[in-house]
Amino acid sequence: MPLLPSSPLIDQVVRTVVRRYRLPAFADTPDQTENASPSTALAIAIEQARRAVARGEVPPAPVKRLFVDALARLIHEAMRTQSGDPVFQAMALRHRAAQVQEYASLSAQADQDRRLIHATVNAIAHPARQQRILPGPQREALAQLHACASSSSWSELHDAARRLRGMPEIANEPSVERGLARLLDGRALERLQRLDALASDDLVRQYRSLWDRHGPRPGSSSAVAQGVASQQRGAAVEALAAKALEALARRLNEAQRDRASYRVVTSMRVPPSLPASPERAKTEWDVVLLGRANADDEPTLWDVCLLVEAKASIDAATTDLSRLLRGLRLLAHAEENVAYSFETRQGTVRLRGASLRALTTDEAGLATTVLYCCDAPAEPTPRLLGAASRMQLLSAQESLEFASALADGQHADPQKLEPVWHQLLESSRWRAVLHQYPMLRQVRDLMAHTEDLLAAIDGAAENS
């Protein structure tokens, strides 16, 4: 069963498409940092350190000074009252205020506690259960208990549960007694009451205000609306990417003349039959160009020619790369002589294991088989420090202590940030930060604007 020959048209499109998001290379010299922003100076220092480590050398002292000074400047910048970073300011406030730490810890568990409380209350006081009880004090007490839970009135719920527990009628209701015991003797209701009490604290209110400046609270109507809008943006980019690949498939089929050998599928889901774990790997591919791998008179088998992931923003592609690489490794575990059925929006397609096994994650393999498509404008000045790396630097214990000293009006000594430098060089947890610039460059090298992809397809077709 022969492999579909590599198409010169596909190769030309991938090779010639404009990469407007591509990052520049920078020289391994300190002169670029003189007027650089803190983020850019940090990115340069980190990359110089990575190159030194790759050569088996200790990064020179000037690079260390550049890193420490730039990190101090980044923290100063993030802590500015009006133009700073509200997320980092909230983290710093939580670091230095015990009541904010407690509030944040309780908040992290609050959804789980609420679900437990509501389940317990519904088991003993659901309106349908109330209807089975004769009108009177017990039914009224159950109704009050349910109303308190529905309105998230936790202190009132506690009082209502205690009153109900003391009613003589409950002695004949063991299931109600057990439910009330779970409410009153468990920790969930106690934690929710404490959360409510802390909400009125001035520093907690400041903490919540900082998070509100960052964006809508999880679960709020604004957050839901924002999520819907984000999904719509992603779907729109995927539609544009599919349109571009469909144009490429038409050009390829026109060149074939005798049969349609290429097609495009979207939302291609990886089957569980692949002999590898899908944990943390991409298991759904947005847009895929497939090439027919066998004769017309046989059951149709397809090969993967091009994988396209649609992203509404540049940062979204950056954070997706590790999942994409694991997804490619998952596909490459296919058995060579097996055909695998993939579900797509266009129906089921059967892909050859040999085609999947040929997928690689090396730089050359990615460059010929993977594209990130985006329709966001390219930044006039690209950011050299990725958002995830920036946040990990700011989240370091020493960074938070430095920020706390600034917030308290104390002297903040940049030299106390040196442990972050040593972690960067020595800790495996910091490996992604140390290698953040090559990863950023790799992602952006794989990115193309949807308009540029269409233009490359038209240009390649005219020259073929």
C-alpha positions as CSV (number, residue, x, y, z in Angstrom):
1,M,0.0,0.0,0.0
2,P,2.1,3.0,-1.2
3,L,2.3,6.3,0.6
4,L,0.8,9.3,-1.1
5,P,3.6,11.2,-2.7
6,S,4.5,14.5,-1.1
7,S,2.8,17.2,-3.1
8,P,5.1,20.0,-4.3
9,L,2.1,22.4,-4.0
10,I,1.6,21.7,-0.3
11,D,5.4,22.0,0.2
12,Q,5.4,25.3,-1.6
13,V,2.5,26.7,0.4
14,V,4.0,25.8,3.7
15,R,7.4,27.1,2.7
16,T,6.3,30.4,1.2
17,V,3.4,31.5,3.5
18,V,4.3,34.8,5.2
19,R,5.0,34.4,8.9
20,R,4.1,37.8,10.2
21,Y,4.2,36.6,13.8
22,R,7.8,35.4,13.6
23,L,10.1,36.7,16.4
24,P,13.5,38.2,15.6
25,A,16.8,36.6,16.7
26,F,18.9,38.7,19.0
27,A,22.6,38.6,19.4
28,D,24.2,37.3,22.6
29,T,25.4,40.8,23.7
30,P,24.2,43.1,26.5
31,D,23.9,46.2,24.3
32,Q,20.2,45.5,23.4
33,T,19.2,46.0,27.0
34,E,20.1,49.6,27.5
35,N,16.6,51.0,26.7
36,A,14.7,47.7,27.0
37,S,11.6,47.3,29.1
38,P,11.9,45.0,32.1
39,S,10.2,42.1,30.3
40,T,12.5,42.4,27.3
41,A,15.6,42.7,29.5
42,L,14.5,39.6,31.4
43,A,14.0,37.7,28.2
44,I,17.4,38.6,26.9
45,A,19.1,37.7,30.2
46,I,17.3,34.4,30.3
47,E,18.2,33.5,26.8
48,Q,21.9,34.5,27.4
49,A,21.8,32.2,30.5
50,R,20.3,29.4,28.5
51,R,23.0,29.6,25.8
52,A,25.8,29.6,28.4
53,V,24.3,26.6,30.1
54,A,24.0,24.9,26.7
55,R,27.7,25.5,26.1
56,G,28.5,24.0,29.5
57,E,29.5,27.3,31.0
58,V,28.4,29.3,34.0
59,P,26.5,32.5,32.9
60,P,28.7,35.5,33.5
61,A,28.1,37.9,36.3
62,P,26.8,40.8,34.1
63,V,24.0,38.5,32.9
64,K,23.1,37.7,36.5
65,R,23.0,41.4,37.3
66,L,20.9,42.1,34.3
67,F,18.4,39.4,35.3
68,V,18.1,40.5,39.0
69,D,17.8,44.2,38.1
70,A,15.2,43.5,35.4
71,L,13.2,41.3,37.7
72,A,13.2,44.1,40.3
73,R,12.1,46.6,37.7
74,L,9.3,44.2,36.5
75,I,8.0,43.9,40.1
76,H,8.1,47.7,40.6
77,E,6.2,48.1,37.3
78,A,3.6,45.4,38.3
79,M,3.0,47.0,41.7
80,R,2.1,50.5,40.4
81,T,-1.3,51.5,41.7
82,Q,-2.9,52.7,38.5
83,S,-1.0,51.0,35.6
84,G,0.3,47.9,37.4
85,D,-0.8,44.3,37.2
86,P,-3.9,43.6,39.4
87,V,-3.4,39.9,39.4
88,F,0.2,40.2,40.8
89,Q,-1.0,42.9,43.3
90,A,-3.6,40.4,44.5
91,M,-1.0,37.7,44.8
92,A,1.3,40.0,46.8
93,L,-1.6,41.1,49.1
94,R,-2.4,37.4,49.7
95,H,1.2,36.7,50.5
96,R,1.5,39.4,53.2
97,A,-2.0,39.3,54.8
98,A,-3.1,36.2,56.8
99,Q,-6.8,37.0,56.5
100,V,-6.5,37.2,52.7
101,Q,-4.6,33.9,52.6
102,E,-7.4,32.3,54.6
103,Y,-10.1,33.9,52.3
104,A,-8.3,32.7,49.2
105,S,-7.9,29.2,50.6
106,L,-11.6,29.0,51.6
107,S,-12.6,30.4,48.2
108,A,-10.8,27.7,46.4
109,Q,-12.9,25.1,48.1
110,A,-16.1,27.1,48.2
111,D,-17.8,25.6,45.1
112,Q,-17.2,22.1,46.4
113,D,-18.6,23.0,49.8
114,R,-21.7,24.7,48.3
115,R,-22.4,21.6,46.2
116,L,-22.1,19.4,49.3
117,I,-24.4,21.6,51.4
118,H,-27.1,21.8,48.6
119,A,-27.0,18.1,48.1
120,T,-27.4,17.5,51.9
121,V,-30.3,20.0,52.2
122,N,-32.1,18.7,49.2
123,A,-31.9,15.2,50.6
124,I,-33.8,16.2,53.7
125,A,-35.8,19.3,52.7
126,H,-36.4,19.3,49.0
127,P,-39.8,20.9,48.2
128,A,-41.1,17.6,46.9
129,R,-40.2,16.0,50.2
130,Q,-41.9,18.8,52.1
131,Q,-45.2,18.1,50.3
132,R,-45.2,14.6,51.9
133,I,-45.3,16.1,55.4
134,L,-48.4,17.4,57.0
135,P,-48.6,21.2,57.4
136,G,-47.1,22.3,60.7
137,P,-43.9,23.3,62.4
138,Q,-41.7,20.5,60.9
139,R,-42.8,21.4,57.3
140,E,-42.2,25.1,58.0
141,A,-38.8,24.4,59.4
142,L,-37.8,22.3,56.4
143,A,-39.0,25.0,54.1
144,Q,-36.9,27.6,56.0
145,L,-33.9,25.3,55.8
146,H,-34.2,24.9,52.0
147,A,-34.8,28.7,51.5
148,C,-31.6,29.5,53.5
149,A,-29.5,27.1,51.4
150,S,-31.0,28.5,48.1
151,S,-30.1,32.0,49.1
152,S,-26.6,31.1,50.4
153,S,-27.5,32.4,53.8
154,W,-25.0,30.2,55.7
155,S,-25.4,31.6,59.2
156,E,-29.1,31.5,58.9
157,L,-28.9,27.9,57.5
158,H,-26.8,26.9,60.6
159,D,-29.4,28.4,62.9
160,A,-32.3,26.8,61.0
161,A,-30.6,23.4,61.1
162,R,-30.1,23.6,64.9
163,R,-33.7,24.5,65.5
164,L,-34.9,21.7,63.3
165,R,-32.5,19.2,65.0
166,G,-34.1,20.2,68.3
167,M,-37.7,19.4,67.2
168,P,-39.1,16.3,68.8
169,E,-40.7,15.2,65.5
170,I,-37.1,14.6,64.1
171,A,-36.6,11.7,66.5
172,N,-38.8,9.7,64.3
173,E,-36.9,10.7,61.1
174,P,-33.5,9.0,61.2
175,S,-32.6,10.1,57.6
176,V,-33.3,13.7,58.5
177,E,-31.3,13.4,61.7
178,R,-28.3,12.0,59.7
179,G,-28.6,14.9,57.2
180,L,-28.7,17.5,59.9
181,A,-25.7,15.9,61.6
182,R,-23.7,16.1,58.3
183,L,-24.6,19.8,58.1
184,L,-23.9,20.8,61.7
185,D,-20.9,18.5,62.5
186,G,-19.2,18.7,59.1
187,R,-16.7,21.4,58.1
188,A,-18.3,22.6,54.9
189,L,-20.9,24.9,56.4
190,E,-18.4,26.2,58.9
191,R,-16.0,27.1,56.1
192,L,-18.7,28.9,54.2
193,Q,-19.7,30.9,57.3
194,R,-16.1,31.9,57.8
195,L,-15.8,32.9,54.1
196,D,-18.8,35.2,54.5
197,A,-17.3,36.7,57.7
198,L,-14.0,37.4,56.0
199,A,-15.7,39.1,53.0
200,S,-16.2,42.3,55.0
201,D,-12.5,42.7,55.9
202,D,-11.0,45.7,54.2
203,L,-8.0,43.8,52.9
204,V,-10.2,41.1,51.6
205,R,-12.3,43.6,49.8
206,Q,-9.2,45.1,48.3
207,Y,-8.1,41.6,47.2
208,R,-11.5,41.0,45.5
209,S,-11.4,44.4,43.9
210,L,-8.0,43.6,42.3
211,W,-9.3,40.4,40.9
212,D,-12.4,42.2,39.6
213,R,-10.1,44.6,37.7
214,H,-8.5,41.6,36.0
215,G,-11.8,40.2,34.7
216,P,-15.2,38.9,35.7
217,R,-15.4,36.4,38.5
218,P,-15.7,32.7,37.6
219,G,-19.3,31.6,37.3
220,S,-20.7,35.2,36.9
221,S,-22.9,36.1,33.9
222,S,-20.1,38.3,32.6
223,A,-17.6,35.4,32.8
224,V,-20.1,33.2,31.0
225,A,-20.6,35.9,28.3
226,Q,-16.8,36.3,27.9
227,G,-16.4,32.5,27.5
228,V,-19.1,32.4,24.8
229,A,-17.5,35.3,23.0
230,S,-14.1,33.5,23.2
231,Q,-15.6,30.3,21.8
232,Q,-17.1,32.2,18.9
233,R,-13.8,33.9,18.1
234,G,-12.1,30.5,18.1
235,A,-14.8,29.0,15.9
236,A,-14.5,31.9,13.4
237,V,-10.8,31.4,13.1
238,E,-11.3,27.7,12.6
239,A,-13.8,28.4,9.8
240,L,-11.3,30.7,8.1
241,A,-8.6,28.0,8.4
242,A,-10.9,25.4,7.0
243,K,-11.8,27.6,4.1
244,A,-8.1,28.1,3.2
245,L,-7.4,24.4,3.3
246,E,-10.4,23.6,1.2
247,A,-9.1,26.0,-1.4
248,L,-5.8,24.1,-1.3
249,A,-7.6,20.8,-1.6
250,R,-9.5,22.1,-4.7
251,R,-6.2,23.1,-6.3
252,L,-4.6,19.8,-5.6
253,N,-7.6,17.9,-6.9
254,E,-7.7,20.0,-10.1
255,A,-4.1,19.0,-10.7
256,Q,-5.0,15.3,-10.2
257,R,-7.7,15.5,-13.0
258,D,-8.8,11.9,-12.8
259,R,-9.9,11.7,-9.2
260,A,-10.4,13.6,-6.0
261,S,-7.4,12.6,-3.9
262,Y,-7.6,15.3,-1.2
263,R,-10.2,16.4,1.3
264,V,-10.5,18.6,4.4
265,V,-12.0,17.5,7.7
266,T,-12.6,19.5,10.9
267,S,-12.7,18.5,14.6
268,M,-10.8,15.3,14.0
269,R,-11.0,13.2,17.3
270,V,-8.3,10.8,18.1
271,P,-9.7,7.2,18.7
272,P,-9.0,5.4,22.0
273,S,-7.7,2.5,20.0
274,L,-4.3,4.2,19.6
275,P,-1.8,2.2,21.7
276,A,-0.6,5.1,23.9
277,S,-1.9,7.3,26.8
278,P,-3.8,10.4,25.7
279,E,-3.0,12.1,29.1
280,R,-2.4,15.9,28.6
281,A,-2.1,15.4,24.8
282,K,-4.2,17.0,22.1
283,T,-6.9,14.6,21.1
284,E,-8.9,16.8,18.8
285,W,-7.4,18.5,15.7
286,D,-9.1,21.6,14.3
287,V,-8.5,21.3,10.6
288,V,-6.8,18.5,8.7
289,L,-5.8,18.1,5.0
290,L,-6.0,14.5,4.1
291,G,-4.7,12.7,1.0
292,R,-6.1,9.5,-0.4
293,A,-3.7,6.6,0.1
294,N,-5.2,3.8,-2.0
295,A,-7.0,3.0,-5.3
296,D,-10.6,4.1,-6.0
297,D,-11.9,0.5,-6.0
298,E,-10.7,-0.2,-2.4
299,P,-12.2,1.0,0.9
300,T,-11.0,4.6,1.2
301,L,-7.9,5.1,3.4
302,W,-6.3,8.5,4.0
303,D,-2.9,10.0,4.9
304,V,-2.3,13.1,7.0
305,C,-0.9,15.9,4.8
306,L,-1.3,19.0,7.0
307,L,-2.5,19.6,10.5
308,V,-3.8,23.1,11.3
309,E,-4.7,24.4,14.7
310,A,-6.9,27.6,14.9
311,K,-6.1,30.1,17.6
312,A,-7.8,33.4,18.3
313,S,-4.7,34.9,19.9
314,I,-0.9,34.5,19.8
315,D,-0.7,33.6,23.5
316,A,-3.2,30.8,23.0
317,A,-0.9,29.2,20.5
318,T,2.1,29.6,22.9
319,T,0.3,27.8,25.7
320,D,-0.9,25.1,23.4
321,L,2.4,23.9,22.0
322,S,3.2,21.3,24.7
323,R,-0.2,19.7,24.2
324,L,0.3,19.7,20.4
325,L,3.6,18.0,20.7
326,R,2.2,15.3,23.0
327,G,-0.7,14.9,20.5
328,L,1.7,14.3,17.7
329,R,3.6,11.7,19.8
330,L,0.2,10.0,20.5
331,L,-0.6,9.8,16.8
332,A,2.9,8.5,16.1
333,H,2.3,5.5,18.3
334,A,-0.1,4.1,15.7
335,E,0.7,0.6,14.4
336,E,2.0,0.7,10.8
337,N,-0.3,-1.8,9.2
338,V,-3.5,-0.8,11.0
339,A,-6.1,1.6,9.8
340,Y,-7.7,3.8,12.5
341,S,-11.2,5.3,12.4
342,F,-11.3,9.0,13.4
343,E,-14.6,10.8,13.9
344,T,-14.9,14.3,12.3
345,R,-17.7,16.8,11.6
346,Q,-17.7,15.4,8.1
347,G,-18.2,11.8,9.2
348,T,-15.8,8.9,9.9
349,V,-12.4,8.8,8.1
350,R,-10.0,5.9,8.2
351,L,-6.3,6.9,8.5
352,R,-3.4,4.6,7.8
353,G,-1.2,3.9,10.8
354,A,1.9,4.3,8.5
355,S,0.9,7.9,7.9
356,L,0.4,8.6,11.6
357,R,3.7,6.9,12.5
358,A,5.5,9.2,10.1
359,L,4.5,12.3,12.2
360,T,7.5,13.7,14.1
361,T,8.0,16.5,16.6
362,D,11.5,17.6,15.4
363,E,11.8,21.1,14.0
364,A,11.9,19.9,10.4
365,G,8.9,17.6,10.8
366,L,6.8,20.3,12.5
367,A,7.7,22.9,9.8
368,T,6.2,20.7,7.0
369,T,3.2,19.2,8.8
370,V,1.8,21.7,11.3
371,L,0.4,25.3,11.1
372,Y,-1.1,27.5,13.8
373,C,-3.6,29.7,12.1
374,C,-4.6,33.0,13.6
375,D,-6.4,36.2,12.5
376,A,-5.1,38.5,15.2
377,P,-2.9,41.5,14.2
378,A,0.8,41.1,14.7
379,E,2.2,43.3,17.5
380,P,4.3,46.3,16.4
381,T,6.8,45.3,19.1
382,P,6.7,41.5,19.8
383,R,6.9,40.4,23.4
384,L,10.0,38.4,24.1
385,L,8.9,37.2,27.5
386,G,6.0,34.8,27.4
387,A,3.0,35.4,29.7
388,A,3.5,32.1,31.5
389,S,7.2,32.7,32.1
390,R,6.5,36.2,33.4
391,M,3.9,34.9,35.8
392,Q,6.2,32.2,37.1
393,L,8.9,34.8,37.7
394,L,6.5,37.0,39.6
395,S,5.0,34.1,41.6
396,A,8.4,33.1,43.1
397,Q,8.5,33.4,46.9
398,E,11.3,36.0,46.7
399,S,9.4,38.1,44.1
400,L,6.3,38.2,46.4
401,E,8.5,39.1,49.4
402,F,10.1,41.9,47.4
403,A,6.6,43.1,46.4
404,S,5.4,42.9,49.9
405,A,8.3,45.1,51.1
406,L,7.4,47.7,48.4
407,A,3.7,47.7,49.4
408,D,4.7,48.2,53.1
409,G,6.9,51.1,52.2
410,Q,10.1,49.3,53.3
411,H,13.4,49.1,51.4
412,A,13.3,46.3,48.8
413,D,16.8,45.1,48.1
414,P,17.1,43.6,44.5
415,Q,19.8,41.3,45.7
416,K,17.2,39.3,47.6
417,L,15.9,38.2,44.2
418,E,19.1,36.2,43.5
419,P,17.6,32.9,44.6
420,V,15.2,33.2,41.6
421,W,18.3,33.3,39.4
422,H,19.7,30.1,40.9
423,Q,16.4,28.3,40.6
424,L,16.3,29.3,37.0
425,L,19.6,27.7,36.4
426,E,19.3,24.6,38.6
427,S,15.7,23.6,39.1
428,S,13.8,21.3,36.7
429,R,10.6,23.2,37.6
430,W,12.1,26.3,35.9
431,R,13.2,24.5,32.8
432,A,10.3,25.9,30.7
433,V,11.2,29.4,31.7
434,L,14.9,28.9,30.9
435,H,13.9,27.6,27.5
436,Q,11.0,30.0,27.0
437,Y,12.5,32.1,24.1
438,P,13.3,29.1,21.8
439,M,9.7,27.8,22.5
440,L,8.2,31.2,21.7
441,R,10.2,31.4,18.5
442,Q,9.2,27.8,17.6
443,V,5.5,28.6,18.1
444,R,5.6,31.8,16.1
445,D,7.5,30.1,13.3
446,L,4.6,27.8,13.0
447,M,2.0,30.6,12.9
448,A,0.4,32.1,9.9
449,H,-2.4,34.6,9.4
450,T,-5.4,33.1,7.6
451,E,-5.2,35.8,4.9
452,D,-1.5,35.0,4.3
453,L,-2.3,31.3,4.0
454,L,-4.9,32.0,1.4
455,A,-2.5,34.3,-0.5
456,A,0.2,31.6,-0.4
457,I,-2.2,29.0,-1.8
458,D,-3.2,31.3,-4.6
459,G,0.4,32.2,-5.3
460,A,1.6,28.6,-5.4
461,A,-1.3,27.6,-7.7
462,E,-0.4,30.3,-10.2
463,N,3.2,29.3,-10.3
464,S,2.5,25.6,-10.6
